Amino acid sequence: MARSEKKPAARKAAAADEGNRRAELIRAAGRLFVDKGFDATTIRDIADAVGMRSGSPFYHFKSKQDMLKAVMIEGLTAALEAQQAAVAGLKDPEEKFRALVKSHLRIILEDHTEFPVLLYEWRALSDESRAEVIAVKDRYEAVWQPVLRELKKAGRLNDDGKVARLLLFGALNWVVQWYRPGGGMSIEQVAERAIDLFLCDKD
């Protein structure tokens, strides 16, 4: 009886361990894809980073392409949770916008190594994988749209359309190309400068 009672617990522990290994692989792959690029990173590189044999990652992922998709979705999901937490309880659209900009910059610059992979390796995705990532990306951007709409209604934003949103994300995402910690400006200061550029003065 005691033997049989241990089996479910053992299976549960094994499943949890496998889940942890998958998360380790995603984090390691995300760092390597940012540092070396998707094409230059091998499965052996990723396996070595987490102390696995070179073929072991295929227990968790069908291919390196499948791993890239998982890295991007993980980064977007974590970013979505972070930005939802950032605006929780806020009513004023300007406060929400400030919180979203600061959250986004923290995400791409320090919090989640997976997110910048989306910026660098978008073209490496297959059409099928890209469609899955876009579905999560749309959820991330959807949190911004009502805030932009409220700001335009309040006269603090000239345009809340698709092009304006793409230009906004383009400007914020480009910060990863030039920002360096300790380079004279904090993430908070960069965020404040960006916010001042985007928002119009009140009439």
N, C-alpha and C positions, 0 to 999 in steps of 0.2 A: 504493500500500500504506500509506504513512504517513498518507494522508488518511483511509483507512478505519479505521485504528487509533485515530484521534482521536475518531471518532464515539461509541463506547461511553463513553469518558471524559467527553466533552462532555455526553452524555445524563445520566450519573451526576451530574455537577456541577450540571446544570440541575435535576434531581430534588431534590438536596440543598438547592439554593437555594429551591425551592418549599416544601420542608418547613420551612425556616427562616422563610419568610414566613408560613406558616400558624401557626407557633409565636408569631411576633411579633403576629399578629392576635389570637390567643387571650389573650396577656398584655395587650395594649392594651384589648381588649374587657372583660377581667376588671376592670381598673382603672376603666374608664369605667362599667361596670355598678355597681360599688361606689360610685363618686363621684356619679354622676348618676341611677342607676337604669336598669333595662332599658328601660322605656317611653320615657324621655326621651333615651336614647342613640340616635343615628341611625347608619346605615351610613357616612354621610359623616364623622361624628365619628371612627369607628373607622379609616376609611381615612386621614383626615388625620393621625391619631396615629402612623401608620407610614409616612407619605409615599407613599400609593397614590392612584390615581384612585378616585373614588367607587364605580365599578362593579367594581373589581378584586377586592374581597373575595368576590364571588360566584363567582370562579374556584375558591375554596377551600371555600366554604360555600353551601348551597342558599338559606339565609335567615338572618335575624337570630336566629330561634328555634333554628336548627341551630347557630349560633355559641354561643348561650347554653348549649345542651346540651354542646357541646365544652368550653366554659370550666369547667362544673361537673365533668365527667368528668376533665379535666386536673387540676383542683384536688384531687379525691378520690384520683386515682392517685398524685399527688405526695405527698399526705398519708399514703396507705397505705405507700408506700415509706419515708417518714420514720419512721413509727411502728414498722414492722418492724425498721428499723435501731436504733431506740431500745431495743427489748427484746431484741435479739439477744445471746445469751450469758447473759442473766439467768435465774436459777432461782427466787429468792424472789418470791412473788406480790406482796408489798408493794413490793419494788424495781421490779417490772414495772409496777405501778399508778402509782407515782411517775413512772416514765419516760414512761408513756402520757399522764398528765395534763400533764406539762411539754411533751411533744412536741405535744400537741393545742393547747395555748395558744400555743406558738411558731408553729404552723402558721396559726392563725386571726388572730394579731396581728402577725406580722412576716414569715414566710417565704414564703407563697404567696398572692398577691392573689386568685387564682381561688377559693380555698375560701370566703371570706365571701359570695361570690355565691350559694352554695348556701343560706345562711341568709336572705339578703334577697329572693331572686327565685324561690323554690321554686314559688310559685303561677303564675308566668309560663310554666312549662313546659306543653307539650301532654301529654296522657295517654301517648302513645307515647314521647315524650322522657323523661317522668318515670319510666317503667318501666326505661329503659336506665340512668338515673342511679341509681335505687334498687338495681339489681344491683351497681353499684360501691360504693354506700354500705353495702350489706349486708356486703360484703367488708371494708370499713374497720371496721365495728362488730364483726365476727366476731373480730377480734384481741383485743378487750376481753373478750368473754364468758367464755373459760376463766379469765382472770385474776380476774374478779369471782367466778366459781364457787369458785376456790381461796381467795379472801379470805373468802367466807362459810363455807367448810369450816373455815378457821382461826379463825373467830370475830371477824374484823376487819371484817365487813360484815354488816348485818342482812338484806339482801335482794339477790339476784342476778338477779331476774326482769326481764321486759321493761319494766315500769313504772319500776323502779329505774334501769335503764339509760337510759331516756328522760329521767328527771329529772336524772340525772348529766350527760348531754349538753346538756340544756336549760340547766342552771346554767353549765356551762363556755362554751357558745356565747353566752350573754347577756353575757359579759365584753366582747365587741366593742362593746357599746353604751355602756359607761362607762369602759373603760380608755384612758388617755392616756399615751404615753411621757413620762417626766419628771414625771409627776404625783404622785410620792412613793413609788410602789411599782414594783419591777421585775417582769417576767413571772415570774421565779423565785419571788419573794415571794408573788405572787398564787397561783401553783401550790401553794406550801407551805400557804397558808391553806386553799385548796380541799381539799387532801388531808387536812388535820387535821379538816375538817368532815365529810368522807365516811367516814373510817375510824373504827371503834369501838376503844375501849381494849381491850387484851388482858385476859382474865380472870386 
